[in-house]
Amino acid sequence: MHNVRVGSGALKSVVFGAAQPLALIAGTCALESREITLRTAETLATLCQRLQICLIYKGSFDKANRTSMKGARGLGLDEGLKVLAEVRDSFGLPVLTDVHETTQVPAVAEVVDVLQIPAFLARQTDLLLACGSAVAGQAGKAVNIKKGQFMAPADMGPAARKIASTGTEAIFLTERGTTFGYGDLVVDMRGLPLMTQTGFPVVFDITHSIMSPSGKGESSTGDRRFAAPLARAAVAVGVAGLFAETHPDPAMAISDKDTQLPLAELEDFLRPLIALDRLVKEQAMQTVSHAA
């Protein structure tokens, strides 16, 4: 198992690894506006400094997989990248966004630190290779693959190796639930250590794991009550990081309004998870030390 470092130069670096302190990927689901993005990023930067947890800011310039044609999709490529660049410059935070097509990769790789492969596209060979090639040899840049809802944990090994074939090992994998019948997801916590066996750090996506895809017919829904217990379970199993979408006013968000965590409540949500992570990893290190 190796560590993945994100961020270089003046940026606050973030290290993902099985024995490293818990890292956080957080931000709004979609990039809705410059004002909401900067306000959210500033709040998160201050909060994470207080909690002493490293942060990557995430935001999607295009929510391309909306259930309905009517679904809002975000700021778009050009404006979205401008706003993410401003977050990066203003707060010194590494930034992450999704790419949906190979044609988007060069422009996105110029701005962001982590190119994210959406779950529905986790087996798209050309997209994986394009992202790997874009970050190969670039210090502080990485690729995050969201595990497809239709994929077994072991399937993530071949997906990651496609990217590794381009010459980059800066890859991490994110669990976000598995399709369970129609309109529901389930998280099999056995999948987290199984994905870790690929040799790449594993992140747990809290807010997408509590979704009910297309649960409202024309849109998805979810149950925020399960965010905390699932996050605790993932941290107890042992993960390198957490992924959470958060919004100043989730009820007014343009997407995933039922699952994004209220920004004002995030500190109370994270504190016990950070403490649990510290305990789990200290015990794991003691076990390794005794075994040696």
C-alpha positions in Angstrom: 0.0 0.0 0.0 1.4 3.4 -1.0 0.4 6.9 -0.1 -1.0 9.5 -2.6 -0.1 13.1 -2.0 -2.3 15.8 -3.6 -1.2 19.4 -3.8 2.1 21.0 -4.6 3.8 24.4 -4.4 1.9 26.9 -2.3 -1.1 24.5 -1.9 -1.9 22.8 1.4 -0.9 19.2 0.6 -3.2 16.3 1.4 -1.9 12.7 1.9 -4.1 9.7 1.5 -2.9 6.4 3.0 -4.1 3.5 5.1 -1.9 4.6 8.0 -2.3 8.4 7.5 -4.7 10.6 9.4 -8.2 10.9 7.9 -8.4 13.3 4.9 -11.5 15.0 3.7 -12.9 15.7 0.2 -15.8 18.1 0.6 -17.8 20.8 -1.2 -21.1 21.4 -2.9 -22.5 18.8 -5.3 -22.7 21.1 -8.2 -20.9 24.4 -8.7 -24.0 26.6 -8.4 -22.5 30.1 -8.3 -19.2 31.8 -7.6 -20.7 33.3 -4.3 -21.9 29.9 -2.9 -18.7 28.2 -3.9 -16.3 30.7 -2.3 -18.5 31.0 0.8 -18.5 27.2 1.2 -14.8 26.9 0.5 -13.9 29.6 3.0 -16.0 28.0 5.7 -14.6 24.5 5.0 -11.0 25.8 5.0 -11.5 27.5 8.4 -13.3 24.5 9.8 -10.7 22.0 8.7 -7.8 24.1 10.0 -9.6 24.1 13.4 -10.1 20.4 13.3 -6.6 19.7 11.9 -7.9 17.6 9.0 -6.6 18.1 5.5 -9.1 19.2 2.8 -9.6 18.9 -0.9 -12.4 21.1 -2.2 -14.7 19.4 -4.7 -17.4 20.8 -7.0 -18.9 19.5 -10.2 -19.0 21.9 -13.2 -21.5 19.6 -14.9 -23.9 17.1 -13.3 -24.1 15.2 -16.6 -26.0 12.2 -15.3 -29.2 13.9 -14.1 -32.3 11.7 -14.0 -34.4 14.2 -16.0 -33.6 16.5 -18.9 -35.0 19.3 -16.6 -32.3 18.7 -13.9 -29.9 21.6 -13.3 -26.4 20.8 -14.2 -24.1 23.5 -12.8 -21.9 26.3 -14.2 -20.4 24.5 -17.2 -16.8 23.8 -18.1 -15.4 27.3 -18.7 -17.1 29.1 -15.8 -16.7 26.2 -13.4 -13.0 26.0 -13.9 -12.6 29.7 -13.4 -14.4 29.4 -10.0 -12.3 26.3 -9.0 -9.1 28.2 -9.9 -10.3 31.0 -7.6 -10.9 28.6 -4.8 -7.4 27.2 -5.3 -5.7 30.6 -5.4 -7.7 32.2 -2.6 -7.6 29.5 0.0 -4.6 27.4 -1.0 -6.8 24.3 -1.3 -6.3 21.5 -3.8 -9.5 21.1 -5.9 -11.3 18.2 -7.5 -13.9 17.9 -10.2 -15.5 15.2 -12.4 -14.7 14.7 -16.1 -17.2 13.0 -18.3 -15.5 12.9 -21.7 -12.0 12.6 -23.0 -12.3 16.0 -24.7 -12.7 17.7 -21.3 -9.6 16.2 -19.7 -6.8 18.6 -21.0 -8.6 21.8 -19.9 -9.6 20.3 -16.5 -6.1 19.0 -15.9 -4.7 22.5 -16.3 -6.7 23.7 -13.4 -7.6 21.0 -10.9 -5.4 18.7 -8.7 -7.7 15.6 -8.8 -9.5 14.4 -11.9 -12.5 12.4 -10.8 -14.0 9.5 -12.8 -17.8 9.4 -12.1 -19.2 6.1 -10.9 -21.2 5.5 -14.0 -18.0 5.8 -16.1 -15.7 3.8 -13.9 -15.0 1.2 -16.7 -14.6 3.6 -19.6 -11.1 2.7 -20.7 -10.4 5.8 -22.9 -11.5 8.2 -20.1 -9.4 6.4 -17.5 -6.3 6.4 -19.8 -6.8 10.1 -20.7 -7.0 11.1 -17.0 -3.9 9.0 -16.2 -1.9 10.5 -19.0 -2.9 14.0 -18.0 -1.5 13.7 -14.5 1.4 11.4 -15.2 4.6 13.1 -14.1 2.8 16.0 -12.5 3.6 16.3 -8.8 0.6 16.7 -6.5 -2.0 15.6 -9.1 -4.1 12.5 -8.9 -7.1 10.6 -10.3 -10.0 9.4 -8.1 -12.2 6.6 -9.4 -15.6 6.4 -8.0 -16.7 2.7 -7.8 -19.6 2.0 -10.2 -22.8 1.1 -8.4 -22.8 -2.0 -10.6 -19.2 -3.0 -9.8 -17.8 -5.5 -7.3 -14.9 -4.2 -5.1 -12.4 -6.4 -6.9 -13.4 -4.8 -10.2 -11.6 -1.6 -9.1 -8.2 -3.3 -9.4 -8.4 -3.6 -13.2 -9.8 0.0 -13.5 -6.9 1.4 -11.4 -4.4 -0.6 -13.4 -5.7 1.0 -16.6 -4.6 4.4 -15.2 -1.4 3.0 -13.8 -0.5 1.8 -17.2 0.0 5.5 -18.2 2.8 5.9 -15.7 1.0 7.3 -12.7 0.4 5.6 -9.4 -1.3 8.7 -7.9 -4.7 7.0 -7.8 -7.3 6.5 -5.1 -10.6 4.7 -5.1 -13.9 5.8 -3.7 -16.8 3.6 -2.4 -20.2 5.0 -3.0 -22.6 2.1 -2.5 -23.9 -0.7 -4.7 -27.2 -1.0 -6.5 -29.7 -2.8 -4.3 -32.9 -3.6 -6.3 -34.5 -0.5 -7.9 -34.0 3.0 -6.5 -31.8 2.0 -3.6 -28.1 1.5 -2.6 -26.4 -0.6 0.0 -22.9 -0.3 1.4 -21.1 -3.6 2.0 -18.3 -2.6 4.4 -16.4 -5.7 3.4 -15.7 -3.9 0.2 -13.5 -1.3 1.8 -10.7 -3.7 2.9 -11.1 -5.6 -0.4 -10.5 -2.4 -2.4 -7.5 -1.6 -0.1 -6.0 -4.9 -1.3 -5.6 -3.3 -4.7 -2.7 -1.3 -3.2 -4.4 2.1 -3.6 -5.9 4.3 -0.9 -9.7 4.0 -0.4 -12.1 6.8 0.4 -15.7 6.5 1.6 -18.3 8.7 -0.1 -20.8 9.4 2.7 -23.5 11.4 0.9 -23.8 9.4 -2.3 -24.0 6.2 -0.3 -27.3 7.4 1.3 -29.0 8.1 -2.0 -32.1 6.5 -3.5 -31.3 6.9 -7.2 -34.4 8.2 -9.1 -36.3 7.8 -5.9 -38.6 10.7 -6.7 -39.2 9.5 -10.3 -37.8 12.7 -12.0 -35.0 13.1 -9.5 -33.0 11.2 -6.8 -33.6 11.4 -3.1 -32.0 9.9 0.0 -32.0 9.6 3.8 -29.6 11.9 5.6 -30.3 10.0 8.9 -27.9 7.3 7.7 -24.9 9.6 7.0 -23.4 9.4 10.5 -23.8 5.7 11.1 -22.4 4.8 7.7 -19.5 7.2 8.1 -18.7 5.7 11.6 -18.7 2.2 10.2 -16.4 3.1 7.3 -13.9 4.9 9.6 -14.1 1.9 12.0 -13.2 -0.5 9.1 -10.3 1.9 8.2 -10.3 4.3 5.3 -7.9 6.9 4.0 -10.4 9.6 3.6 -14.1 10.7 3.6 -16.0 12.3 0.7 -19.0 14.5 1.7 -21.1 17.0 -0.2 -22.2 19.9 1.9 -24.2 23.1 1.3 -25.0 26.2 3.2 -28.7 25.5 2.6 -29.3 22.0 1.3 -33.0 22.5 0.7 -32.1 25.2 -1.9 -29.4 23.2 -3.6 -29.8 22.6 -7.3 -28.9 18.9 -7.0 -28.8 16.2 -4.3 -30.7 18.4 -1.8 -31.8 15.5 0.3 -28.4 14.1 0.9 -26.0 17.1 1.1 -24.9 17.8 4.7 -25.8 21.2 6.2 -22.5 23.2 6.3 -23.3 24.6 9.7 -23.5 21.1 11.2 -20.4 19.7 9.6 -18.0 20.3 12.5 -20.2 18.3 15.0 -20.5 15.6 12.3 -16.7 15.3 11.8 -15.4 15.6 15.3 -16.3 12.0 16.4 -15.1 10.6 13.1 -11.7 12.2 13.5 -11.4 10.8 17.0 -12.5 7.4 15.9 -10.0 7.4 13.0 -7.2 8.3 15.4 -8.1 5.4 17.7 -8.5 2.8 14.9 -5.1 3.7 13.3 -3.3 3.8 16.5 -4.5 0.3 17.3 -3.6 -0.9 13.9 -0.1 0.4 14.3 0.2 -1.3 17.7 -0.9 -4.6 16.2 1.7 -4.3 13.4 4.4 -3.4 15.9 3.5 -6.4 18.2 3.5 -8.7 15.2 7.0 -7.5 14.2 
